[in-house]
Amino acid sequence: MSEHERLLIRLGRILDQVARPHPFDEAVPVEVHASLWQLGVPCDELTTREELITRLWARKRSLLTVTQPGWGGGPRFTPPTAA
């Protein structure tokens, strides 16, 4: 498994923790803040869940575009079928 794939898995797990249903006044847990800092996503207790979700999805999208090969050739080519 590549480093990009591991990072995508970590981002997905943290997104699950941040984006889960929560009471309006519930803060993001301290251990989630620590994980975010390890991933290079600076935050503090005033950073909203919505802002964190936006940052995490932006990071995940950028990683997905790097790890997924393009089809090349434009719209006249179709992707290969699953075997």
Beta strands, then each sheet from edge to edge (+ up, - down):
end
